[in-house]
Amino acid sequence: MSQKTPKNSAARQYYQSFYQNNRLRFVLAMLLTVLSCPGNLIGSWLLGEIIDVVAAGDLDWLLRTLIFTVIFLVVMLLLSIGMYRTKSSFVYRALAQYKSLAFHNLSKKSISAFSRENTGRYISVLTNDVNSVEENYLKRTFLLVYYILLFFGTLGMMFWYSPVLAIATIVLSFFPLAGSLLMGKELAAREKVVSDKNESFVAQLKDLLSGFSVIKSFKAESEAHHMFDTANRDVEESKRRRYWWECLLTAVCQILCADMLQFGIFFLGAFLAIRGDITAGTVLIFVNLCNFVIQPINIVPQYWASRKAAQALIEKLAQVTEENAGRTGEAIPPVLSDAISLDHVTFGYEPDKLVLQDVSLRLEAGKKYAVVGGSGSGKSTLLNLLMGAYDSYGGSISIDGKELREVDTDSLYDLMSLIGQSVFLFDDTIRRNITMFREFPDGQVDSAVKRSGLSELLSQRGEDYRCGENGVGLSGGERQRVSIARCLLRGAPVLLLDEATASLDNQTAFAVTDAILRLDGLTRVVVTHRLDEALMAQYDEIIVMRNGQIQERGSFSQLMEQKEFFYSLFTLAS
């Protein structure tokens, strides 16, 4: 069938994914579908032939008809097997490529863009919506071709036998066809509503399951149950409305077709047979052929409406994966040659609530910087801006003289790594969580394990120990060490740490931080609340933040001599 022209290039990409290295399967499946259409018409002809043989009492004619019937059934069986085999092969590959493209496009998003979105939305479009695309777009494409060809082939055969009955069939078919087409538009709209409600339900379910411990701790089970029930009722009500409309559409078409068409043709055919214009076999052929007029009238509008609804879901997937796509710009080398410079940077998550105010800073390559300050002073926001999380800052951030807004995010991630406060681990082995499923020499992995303080854990449990969902099999400190090890193994030239040792005990935190500070050739920017004198003395510069501004800067000894804000923080921490 002709494909609907996508509204944009992103949607076109998804349509094309169905046929990439898959066109031969599609063409072959479609060809076998077309070849199977005459089978029903030949079957109807055989029924009429048998009736006429009985009326004639010719045994030789009956034998020839029997032999032809056997051959016909064998051919149709082989044709059907080939058709279903190629269709299943095409659909399997098409869906695999469709979902692969979706995940590929999703992975292009920046960290900040993805963090601002609800992942339940993607789960819904890659599960519920994909099922609809499979059934209503891919599979029904073949069925639409089949039923449309069957409809016109049936009309052609009817005109061959009796133009009068054929014209009567067309006239009687008009009303159910018009009703089916009109009701089909509403079906497409209701399919879209089901998709949206499914998306909301999956998002709500994900939130409730992710917050299970919080719900239990605050004894909010009844409220959570109410939230689940509300979302559940909404999605099931939308399904009920869609199903009711499908049933109504089927009932209207079936009754109109069955009553008006079949009985009308039967009585008109009987009248013509009594007059001697046609044979009894022809009447039987027409009665049987009516089924092949009824089926397309009943099914094609529904399938066409479902197909249009599925196309809307394809374009919805294109839209959600295209939204907030990763920034494209100039690629930079994974080397910091000079410095990262901030010039009068101002930023707020909301325009009227600034988090950073007029921050100017120069972070030179290869040096070690500590960023300290009270809660809410803008420390984490500073690191997020360095990772390219937001473009809406005022002032300028440059990397070796290149404005950050103009830098391609992929190349930025090659230059910088961020170890945050929250850690995510996959339900896989410790080693694969450290290597992020890639291959590294054992020596590099062992070095990262040792420097992150994971040696004891691996000696106890082994590197093939499964971490569980989000690392549930490990303690918070152990999860944080895995995160640090994977970052050290990656070896990005600029290492940003945002309270990365907050979950570790003092002794381990000291050892891990000390190991990171002793690494050669890296630029390190460490947000920390641990003001240990032995560690503070190792930093080239300590940046003290307060109320979104840089309050003080200098080495540990300089700041202690000044006896200002940092001195107060250090004294309180001690």
MOKA-V51875 format. One record per backbone hydrogen bond with DSSP energy under -1.0 kcal/mol. NH is the residue of the N-H (numbers start at 1). CO is the residue of the C=O. Records with the same first field share a line. If there is no record, write none. Layout:
NH=CO / CO
This chain:
12=8
13=9
14=10
15=11
16=12
17=13
18=15
19=16
22=19
26=22
27=23
28=24
29=25
30=26
31=27
32=28
33=29
34=30
35=31
36=32
39=36
42=38
43=39
44=40
45=41
46=42
47=43
48=44
49=45
50=46
51=47
52=48
53=49
54=50
55=51
56=52
57=53
58=53
62=58
63=59
64=60
65=61
66=62
67=63
68=64
69=65
70=66
71=67
72=68
73=69
74=70
75=71
76=72
77=73
78=74
79=75
80=76
81=77
82=78
83=79
84=80
85=81
86=82
87=83
88=84
89=85
90=86
91=87
92=88
93=89
94=90
95=91
96=92
97=93
98=94
99=95
100=96
101=97
102=98
103=99
104=100
105=101
106=102
107=103
109=106
114=110
115=111
116=112
117=114
121=118
123=119
124=120
125=121
126=122
127=124
129=124
131=127
132=128
133=129
134=130
135=131
136=132
137=133
138=133
139=134
143=139
144=140
145=141
146=142
147=143
148=144
149=145
150=146
151=147
152=148
153=149
154=150
155=151
156=152
157=153
158=154
159=155
160=156
161=157
162=158
166=162
167=163
168=164
169=165
170=166
171=167
172=168
173=169
177=173
178=174
179=175
180=176
181=177
182=178
183=179
184=180
187=183
188=184
189=185
190=186
191=187
192=188
193=189
194=190
195=191
196=192
197=193
198=194
199=195
200=196
201=197
202=198
203=199
204=200
205=201
206=202
207=203
208=204
209=205
210=206
211=207
212=209
215=211
216=212
217=213
218=214
219=216
220=215
224=220
225=221
226=222
227=223
228=224
229=225
230=226
231=227
232=228
233=229
234=230
235=231
236=232
237=233
238=234
239=235
240=236
241=237
242=238
243=239
244=240
245=241
246=242
247=243
248=244
249=245
250=246
251=247
252=248
253=249
254=250
255=251
256=252
257=253
258=254
259=255
260=256
261=257
262=257
263=258
265=261
266=262
267=263
268=264
269=265
270=266
271=267
272=268
273=269
274=270
275=271
277=272
283=279
284=280
285=281
286=282
287=283
288=284
289=285
290=286
291=288
293=290
294=290
295=291
297=293
298=294
299=295
300=296
303=299
304=300
305=301
306=302
307=303
308=304
309=305
310=306
311=307
312=308
313=309
314=310
315=311
316=312
317=313
318=314
319=315
320=316
321=317
322=318
323=319
325=322
330=406
335=333
340=363
341=398
342=361
343=396
345=359
346=394
347=356
353=350
355=347
356=347
357=548
359=345
361=342
363=340
365=338
367=364
369=524
370=541
371=526
372=543
377=374
382=378
383=379
384=380
385=381
386=382
387=383
388=385
389=384
394=346
396=343
398=341
399=402
400=339
402=399
404=397
406=403
407=404
408=330
409=327
412=408
413=409
414=410
415=411
416=412
417=494
419=496
428=426
430=465
431=463
433=429
434=430
435=431
437=432
438=435
445=441
446=442
447=443
448=444
449=445
450=446
451=447
452=448
453=450
454=449
458=454
459=455
460=456
461=457
462=458
465=462
467=428
471=468
473=467
474=471
479=475
480=476
481=477
482=478
483=479
484=480
485=481
486=482
487=483
488=484
489=485
490=486
491=487
494=415
495=523
496=417
497=525
498=419
499=527
502=499
504=501
509=505
510=506
511=507
512=508
513=509
514=510
515=511
516=512
517=513
518=514
519=516
523=493
524=367
525=495
526=369
527=497
528=371
536=532
537=533
538=535
539=536
540=368
541=368
542=554
543=370
544=552
545=372
546=549
548=377
549=546
551=544
552=544
554=542
559=555
560=556
561=557
562=558
563=559
568=564
569=565
570=566
571=567
572=568
573=569
574=570
